[in-house]
Amino acid sequence: MIVYLHGFNSGGTSGKATWLRQNLSDLTVFSPTYPTHDPDKAPGFLRDYFARVRREHPDDKKLLLVGSSLGGFWARHLAAELNAGMVLINPGIHPDVDLLDVVGPNVNEATGEHYVLTETQVRAFARVKHAHCEAGVPTLLLLDEGDELLDYRVAQSYYRGCGKIIVYPGGSHRFDHMAEALPEILALYEKL
């Protein structure tokens, strides 16, 4: 099975989640809506979600986490624990710093939820511990050079030596190369 983890102020019905379901129709693709912006709630929510999905689909032994932006941060946090591979799309590396720019009132584009992101919440991301590279965790990093929110070179440098890295020219933070990346995603899934 494939589980897509959306980014900040997005949801399980996002464009990438829908695209993955449409283009991987032979596979089971899940995409929960979870509190990605809250480091005190997101890990527990996702652990409970994965436990439930695995109970409901006991024959689906393969698990590939596909995380975009802040969802990539959470995929990296949980992949080894869940014995999963991971595809990280323009992933967040340092949300404890990067999200400081959006502290204050926010609206989740996908759910319509209005909330206030506090500096305390953002700083709490620094407490979320995970290994830089996990031995035995199949990893694919997909980056757009044109990412206007996160400098692709930070992720490229951070993940060097952790798995396969593909950098696409142009693009944006939303990642404009899903069709080109699909064979790579499928290849990683098949190796699990």
C-alpha atoms as one frame of an Amber mdcrd trajectory, in Angstrom:
protein
   0.000   0.000   0.000   0.993   3.599  -0.492   0.191   6.310   2.019   0.475
   9.905   0.872   1.269  12.420   3.613   0.256  15.935   2.634   2.102  19.098
   3.519   1.314  22.194   5.547  -2.220  23.598   5.164  -3.235  20.794   2.829
  -5.263  17.612   3.220  -5.838  14.046   2.180  -7.825  15.135  -0.870  -5.013
  17.296  -2.243  -4.006  17.313  -5.879  -1.074  14.928  -5.408  -3.167  12.493
  -3.373  -5.836  12.438  -6.061  -3.225  12.148  -8.802  -1.563   9.180  -7.081
  -4.896   7.363  -6.678  -5.755   7.943 -10.340  -2.351   6.920 -11.677  -1.708
   4.016  -9.309  -5.157   2.481  -9.588  -3.708  -1.052  -9.311  -2.385  -0.217
  -5.833  -4.082   0.785  -2.617  -3.402   4.486  -1.991  -4.425   6.123   1.272
  -4.148   9.798   2.123  -5.216  10.842   5.600  -5.928  14.412   6.594  -3.898
  14.965   9.752  -2.667  17.902  11.885   0.620  18.273  10.013   1.345  21.636
  11.669   1.153  20.291  15.226   4.217  18.301  16.340   2.425  17.266  19.534
  -0.532  15.712  17.684   0.687  14.574  14.248   2.892  11.604  15.298   0.219
  10.002  17.483  -2.498  10.590  14.916  -0.380   8.989  12.182   0.677   6.014
  14.329  -2.978   5.305  15.150  -3.913   5.718  11.489  -1.224   3.277  10.301
  -2.183   0.716  12.950  -5.826   0.870  11.827  -4.985   0.656   8.117  -2.723
  -2.339   8.689  -5.438  -4.093  10.721  -7.956  -3.449   7.935  -5.540  -4.573
   5.184  -3.480  -7.405   6.706  -2.518  -8.881   3.322  -0.964  -5.634   2.099
   2.579  -6.157   3.406   4.386  -3.414   1.481   4.203   0.130   2.802   5.518
   3.148   0.920   5.184   6.583   2.474   5.021   9.406  -0.048   5.441  12.701
   1.755   5.328  16.157   0.251   6.826  19.199   1.978   5.985  18.895   5.692
   4.554  15.459   4.881   8.096  14.494   3.855   9.276  15.484   7.318   6.665
  13.184   8.877   7.438  10.360   6.422  11.097  10.531   7.425  10.098  10.523
  11.080   7.983   7.359  10.785   9.451   5.264   7.934  11.908   3.146   9.945
   9.432   2.593  12.782   6.818   1.405  10.271   9.263  -0.670   8.206   8.339
   1.408   5.176  10.068   2.886   2.180   9.765   6.605   1.591   9.439   9.007
  -1.296  10.131  12.568  -0.207   8.851  15.317  -2.501  10.343  18.773  -1.892
  10.529  17.774   1.792  10.717  20.037   4.782  13.991  19.574   6.633  13.814
  22.224   9.366  10.161  23.108  10.046  11.214  24.535  13.405  12.798  27.358
  11.391  10.944  27.349   8.059   7.468  27.683   9.580   8.353  30.764  11.623
   7.358  32.834   8.589   3.740  31.651   8.894   3.238  31.989  12.657  -0.162
  33.522  13.336  -3.634  33.009  11.854  -3.801  30.312   9.166  -6.435  28.624
   7.048  -6.012  25.066   5.831  -6.695  25.284   2.079  -8.080  21.760   1.909
 -10.263  21.618   5.007 -11.202  25.249   5.564 -10.013  24.972   9.185  -9.024
  28.293  10.749  -6.333  28.053  13.415  -3.473  30.001  14.928   0.019  28.580
  14.507   2.103  29.600  17.494   5.834  30.084  17.747   5.788  27.484  20.539
   4.289  24.919  18.142   6.857  25.726  15.472   9.776  25.531  17.915   8.415
  22.166  19.135   9.387  20.614  15.795  12.981  20.697  17.056  11.983  18.046
  19.632  10.848  15.616  16.917  13.809  13.284  16.699  14.655  10.998  13.834
  17.809   9.752  12.224  19.230  11.650   9.302  19.420   8.465   7.205  17.909
   5.212   8.338  19.815   2.095   7.337  17.540  -0.211   5.407  14.895   2.419
   4.610  14.531   2.590   0.825  14.521   6.286  -0.014  13.730   8.346  -3.108
  14.098  12.123  -2.992  12.278  14.149  -5.665  13.132  17.840  -5.936  12.119
  20.726  -8.164  14.866  23.327  -8.621  12.162  25.979  -8.905  10.744  25.344
  -5.415   9.899  28.871  -4.282   9.423  27.959  -0.591  12.241  25.548   0.237
  15.719  25.676  -1.277  16.072  22.307  -3.026  19.837  22.335  -2.355  19.234
  22.036   1.394  17.355  18.748   0.953  19.795  17.577  -1.725  22.726  18.114
   0.627  20.918  16.755   3.688  19.915  13.496   1.985  23.112  12.919   0.001
  24.035   9.259   0.469  20.608   8.276   1.857  19.053   7.016  -1.355  18.295
   8.039  -4.893  18.008  11.783  -5.505  16.410  13.231  -8.622  16.446  16.979
  -9.228  14.140  18.283 -11.941  14.761  21.627 -13.661  12.201  24.342 -13.042
   9.015  23.382 -11.307   7.662  24.702  -8.030   7.052  23.775  -4.402   3.899
  21.939  -5.501   6.232  19.692  -7.557   5.465  19.799 -11.257   7.034  16.486
 -12.278   4.760  13.765 -10.886   4.258  12.142 -14.288   8.010  11.981 -14.921
   8.644  10.658 -11.402   5.966   7.949 -11.470   8.251   5.199 -12.879  10.768
   5.924 -10.096   8.060   5.752  -7.433   6.825   2.430  -8.828  10.365   1.060
  -9.025  10.931   1.830  -5.346   7.593   0.275  -4.415   8.471  -2.915  -6.292
  11.749  -3.217  -4.350   9.977  -3.254  -0.976
